[in-house]
Every structure is written in C-alpha cells, then in structure tokens.
C-alpha cells in the first residue's frame, strides 16, 4: 500500500483483469493467484472508493457505470506506473508480452534470452487477438507484442526483427499434397481460404500481398475465422488451400493437413511492437531477444 487509505496498484491491476475477463475465475487464472484473493482485492477497492464497480450475479459479471469510469482511469494509472519503472531504469520483475498461437519456437528463444540477459526479466505471456494486442501495447497494458505483417496502428512503434517463410496448407487428399513444393499459380484461386482480417489485419494483408506477388488474384474464395478454423476447413475439403507462416502451421497442422513450402519462396516480416513511450534502449533489448541470429532489427 502506498499509504493508509490509498488505492494499491495491485488492486487496480486485479480490477482491470476482472473487467477484461468479466469472470473472476478466468481473471485469477491470468493473474496466477487464487480466486478468493481477487475477490478480496476488488471488494477492498470498492470500499476505498465508495462505489460498486462490478455487478455480480451467479450468471454474469458486469461493469457498473462507476466501474466503466474507473476502468479507464485504472488503465491510465497502470500505464503511468509502468513508464515510471522503465524511466527509473529498474529491472522489471515482469515483462508482459502479447502473443497468440503460432510463435512457439520464437517465444521459447525470446523468453530464454530475457531470463539470461544482463538484467533478467520474467516474461508473462498474454494471449490476445492482434487488434486487442496492439491496443494493449499502446495503452501500457502490455510491454510489447509480437506481430507478423505491417503494423499501422497509431501510438505504437514496430521494429522488424525477423523474416519468416510462408507455406501452403492443403488436405492430405489434395492433388498437391505429395509435392515437394507448391507453385501457387497452379492452385485454384477460388479455393483459397484465409483467416478473417478482423482476427489479424497485419498478417491477413501481408498474405494477400504475397499472393498478388505470386500472381494469385483477384481472390474470390471465402475467408473468415481463426487460422485453426481455416485449417479445419482445409482439412475437410480436397480442393481448399491456405497460406500461412511456417511456424504457425507447424503448431497447428494435423494428420489431415499437409504443410508444404512455396516455389518460388514467399515470406512475411515479423515485428516487435512497443509503445511510443517505451525508452529506445528497452525497445532495442526486446527486439534483440526475439530476433533471428542472422537478422538485424530495422
């Protein structure tokens, strides 16, 4: 506690997490603490502020009008506190990283480098869709995010730190399934399936650009859902195919789906994204942690 009667940053962080999850159990899981501790901190915060922040019932948790107002202020306060720690030059106990499925190998290497650095930090992985991930970085709720493709969100800085091959995924019954590599122009452009742009705008746009580069277009096949949903559809359709980053495919393909390299090769750039308020020295250290050995951040 800062002083008697003052609001704790910990309580604000717990409240923001519950507000994002709208579920005490999931919030406790994200915070890696028991649910009762979350409930106690929220109740204490409400007593100190003299307002009810959450409407609780057996079926749902909702923000009250006061809760909506406090949530915005709480996020701003936590962002300021995070910036103060960085500017003070303290070694952060935790570095909050926005990710999603498909970064397995890169995450393992990056986490290991952070833990072994001269000023080690303990990474905390937060699984969020890309739009929410970028907003969280901008608002100071995350320290950095990993994103494939060109980032155009205002208020953040994206540093290119790796380049990754794009591969084709087809069902095991697709005519190209047994080829050593696939020429995209040989595939039926009406059968291409892409994840929804709403899920990951930078990656979606990068894939569309790569397909155009390969002479595939205009695209007329349907798109929608997450990469997992797309691969399920591809696995069930002997004509369908998709194009995704190789590492993402490595973590998602099943026995019904084959992942194949593209001839000629295509790639997508990967970026480490930080807030504009993040000191350049910190942003550079994050970039080094997740860069390929042969890649120089740009």
Secondary structure as UniProt FT lines:
FT   TURN            4..5
FT   HELIX           9..21
FT   HELIX           24..31
FT   HELIX           35..49
FT   STRAND          54..56
FT   STRAND          61..63
FT   HELIX           65..87
FT   TURN            88..89
FT   STRAND          94..99
FT   TURN            101..102
FT   HELIX           104..116
FT   TURN            118..119
FT   STRAND          122..127
FT   HELIX           130..138
FT   TURN            139..140
FT   STRAND          144..148
FT   TURN            154..155
FT   STRAND          156..171
FT   TURN            172..173
FT   TURN            175..178
FT   STRAND          181..182
FT   HELIX           184..186
FT   HELIX           189..191
FT   TURN            197..199
FT   HELIX           201..213
FT   TURN            214..215
FT   HELIX           227..236
FT   STRAND          241..245
FT   HELIX           246..252
FT   TURN            255..256
FT   STRAND          257..262
FT   STRAND          267..275
FT   TURN            276..277
FT   HELIX           280..290
FT   TURN            293..294
//
